[in-house]
Structures are given as C-alpha cells and as structure tokens.
Amino acid sequence: MKQKTFDYSAVILTGGSSGIGATFLASILALKQKVVICNLSRHKPESIEGREDCYHFECDLSQSEAIEAVFPKIQELLREKCPTGRILLINNSGFGKYGKFEESDLATQLNMIELNVCAVVHLTRLMLPLLIERGGAMINLASVVGFFPAPYMATYAATKSFVLDWSLALREELKEHKIKVLALCPGATKTGFFKVANATDFKVKFQSAEEVVEEAWKALESDKGFVVSGFSNKMRISIYKFLPLLWVARSIAKQFRPDGN
C-alpha cells in the first residue's frame, strides 16, 4: 500500500490476530505515519505488542453483549488519542464450516451467523455516527461464494451473500455522507480458514493474504463497491452470473461434495 493513499487517522479492525486481518494490520503498521489502531478479537495480535498507538480490546464478537461492552471503551480511546481525522472500519472477523448441513453442529452454525452477520451489522451501526461525523470508510469481508449458493458450505456462503448485498445497499445510503463502503470478496486464500472449516482437502488455487489485501487497498482508493480478488475468481463470477441459480448450485455441489461422488 502506498502511504499517500492512506488518509485515515484511526482504524477499527476485527480479527487482526490471524489470516487476512493480520495482513491488513501488518500493512497499516508498515506505514510511516501515525495511525491509531484498535483491534477487536479474542486474541491479541503479536504484531502490536509494544507498538505505540496500537490497542487491543479482547472481545468475542459473536456475543452482542461483548460488542456493547467494548464500544464505549473505543469511543473513549478515540476521544483521548485521536479526536479528529477520518476513521476506517474493517469488519474482517468470520469463519466457515465445510460438510453436510445435516451432520453439522447446530451451535456452530448459529455462532457462524452471529459472527459473520450480526456482529458486522452491530459494530457498524455503533460506529456509523462517528464515521458520519468525522468522515471515513469501511471494508467488509465477504467472499467469492457470496455470489452463489454453495452446498456443503451453505450457511457460510449465505452469510457472505448477506455481507455483499448489505454492503452494496449501505454504500448507496451513505453516499450523501461521502463514506466509502467496500465488500472484499476473496476466494481461496493461504490462511487458517480451511483448517478451521475442516476443508483441508480442497484442490484449488490459493492466493496469498498479501495479494488479497493489496487488491482491497486499490479498490478502496478507487471507491469500488466490491472487488473479487484473483483473476480466476473474477472469471468464475463473470460466467456464473449468466447461468440459472439452480444450475450453479448443482455444479457447486458436484465440486464441493465431501465424498467426491
């Protein structure tokens, strides 16, 4: 990321301890300018240990009570450490699970919805008055599977479809306040996502998290509504959008079927 393109004095980031979130964090930390960073996650990122203007708020984002409890602390910190300047909100936290829905753990499926959907809406609504007052932008982590139904990752794909559609709608609402809203839609990325999802046998081409984040910065600077990272992912989406949804779902089912049959 080029330093001249970053005009935010504060960044609120969820899930900066691993994966794409950690890469966003590293990219911002590399800037030669003062940026107040607030990370919300269950674990403190090692990269901010001992760093000035970097703050960790331990928070289980799947619990609405935890978000309500931590938000006043963020407000107070911003008033004290960074009272002016534009704010960037990066809703990155989320996880997925792979397998047959009938065999899935219900609590895990519901927790996925809480984290991937409810937490994004909750934190964004709390942050919006500050973004409107001070100016700013937001990046919401969607996914390439948010563009189509994905059997065997049904709940995860549906949550990312929500994030994509919601982000595009919110973008139109917030244009009058000149707030940028970007839905970032990566495909398979070299992170711990597939291990958590129990999908380590997927034979797909992976992007690096650095490549995904770099595309996000460029798209945000260009004020795009969404960006699909990676050439092969872009091609897949450009083809799928012309096909019937039922056909797409059937095709994805054949690719994703756990038993390979």
N, C-alpha and C positions, 0 to 999 in steps of 0.2 A: 504494500500500500504506500502510495506517495504521500509524504507528510502534508503537502499543500492541499490535498483533497479532504483532510480531516478537520472539520470546523466545529467540533463538539468539545465542550469543556468537561462534560461528565458522561460516563457510560454506565448504564444499569444492565447487567448481564446475568442471565440464569444459566446454571450448569457449566461454569467455567473451569471445572476441575478435570474435565476429560473431553476427548473427542473434538468435534467441531468447535464447541465452546472454548476449550483450552486453546485452540488455534486462533480464534478471534481474540482471545485475551493476549496471547503472545504477540500478535500483530499490533495490537494497541500499545503494549508495553514497549515495543521497539521504536515507537515514535519519539522524536526528540522535542517533546513539548509536554506541558503539564496537562494531564487528564486525570480527573478523579474517577476511579473505577470502583463500583460496588458490585460484588459478586454474590449471588444468592444460590446456594446449593447446600447439600448435606455435608459435603467435604470441602475443606479449604484447599484451593489450588496451591501447589508447591511454588508455582512461578511468582506468586505475590508475597511470599514470605520475606519480610524485612523491606519490602518496597514502599517507598513514600507514596501517599495518595491512593493506596490500594486497600480496600476494606472488604472483609468477608462477613456475610451475615448467614449464619447457619440456619437453614430453612428447608423443611420438607414441603416442597411446592405442591404436592398432591393433597395437602391439608389446607383448606381455606382459612382456618384459624391461624395457621402459621404465617400466611401471607398478610393477614390483617395485623398480626402482632409485629411483624418486621417492617411494615411500610412506614409507620411513624418514625422509626429509627433512621430510615433512609432519608426521609424528609428533613429531619434534624441535621443529619450529616451534610446534606447538600446546602442547607442554610448556613452552616458553620464553615464548611471547607470550600464551597463552590456556589456562592449566592447568585451568580449571573452566568450567562452563556447557554448555548444550545445543549440539549440532552439527547443522547442516543439510547434507546431501549432495544436490547437484543433478547427476544424470547427464544431461547435455544433449548432449554431442558425438554426432554422427552425420551420415550423408549418404545420399543416394539416387541412383539412376540410372534413367533412363527409356529404353525402347526394347525391341526384341525380344531375348529372352534368347539366342537362337541367334547373334545378331550381337554380343553383349556381350563385353567383355574379361574373361576369367576371373579374372585377378589383381585387377581392380577389384571383381568380385563377392565374392571371398573376403575382400578387405580390408574391404568393407562389413559382412560378417558379424562380422569381428574387432572392428570399431569399435562397431557398433550393438548387438552382443550380448555378445561375450566381454569387452570392456572394462568394460561395465556390471556384469557378474557378478563380474569380477576385483576391481575397485575397491571394490564394495560389500562383498564378503567380507572384504577387508582392513580396511575401515573399521568393520565391524559391532561388533567388540569395544569400540571407543571410543564408538560410539553407544549401545550397551547400558550401558556403564559410566557415561556422562555424561548420557544421555538425548538424544533428538534425533528427526530425521525425514529422509525422503528424497523427492525428486521425480525420477521417471524419465520422460524424454521418449519417449512412444510416438507414436501418430499415429491419425488417424481411419481410415486404411487398415489399421490393425492389427485392425479388426473384420471385415474381409472379404478374400477373395483378390483381388489386383489385377493382372491380366495387364498386361504391359509395364512393371510395376514390381514384378515377382513377388518378387524377393529382398528388396527394401526393405520391402514390405508384410509379408513373413514375419518379418523381423527385428523389426518393430514389434508384430506379433502376439505374438511371444515376450516382448517387454518388457512388454506389457499383462498377459498371463496370469501371467508370472513375478512381476510387481509385486503383483498381487492375491493370489497364493498366499503370497508373502513377508509381505504385510500381515497375514494371518491368523496366521502363525507368530510374528510379532513383537509381537502384541497383548499378550502377557504381560509384555513389557518396555516397554509403552506408547510404542512407536515408531510414528509415523505413516508410512505409505507411500502416495504418490500417483502414479498414472500420468496424465501430462498428454497429452491426445490432441487436438492441433490439426489443422485442415485446412490449406488453402492459406493461407500467411502471407507477408507482404511482407518477405522476407529474400532472401539469395542462394541459397537452396536450389534453386529451379527452374533457375537458371543452371547450377549445378554438376550438376544432374540432367539437363541438356540437354533441358529440358521447358519452354522459354520460350513455346511457342505455346498453352499451356493456357488455355482461356477459362472461368475460374472466378472466383467472388467471393473476394477476399482479405481476411483480417483483418490488422490491424497486430500487430506483435510485442508492443506495449504492451497491447493488448486480451487477447492470449493469456496474458501473464504476470499481468495483473490477475486473470483468472479462476483461474489457478493459485494465487495467494495466498489468494483467497477459499475455494477448495476445500480447501486445506491447513488453513486455520483451522477449517473445518467438519469436518475429518477425513474427507473423502470418499476412497473407494478409487480412483476415477478421475474425470476430468472431460473431456468433449468440449467444446471451445471453439467458440463461434459457434452461433447459432440454426439456420442451415441445415444445419450438420453434425449437430447434435443430431437434427433431423428426419430426416435421411438414415439415421442409425443406428437410430432408432426404427422405421423402415419395414423396413430390411434384415434386422433380427433376426427378422422373421416370415416371411422368404422362404427357399426352399431355397438352399443354398450354390452349387450348380451354376448356378442361375438368376442369382444375384447375380454370379458370376464371368463369365457370358456377357454380362450387362448392362454390367459394368465394362469388359469387353473392347471392346465397341462404343464406349464413351465414350473410352477411352484409346488406341484403335488409332492408331498413328503415321501411317498413310496416310489416315486418315479414312474408310476404306471399311468 
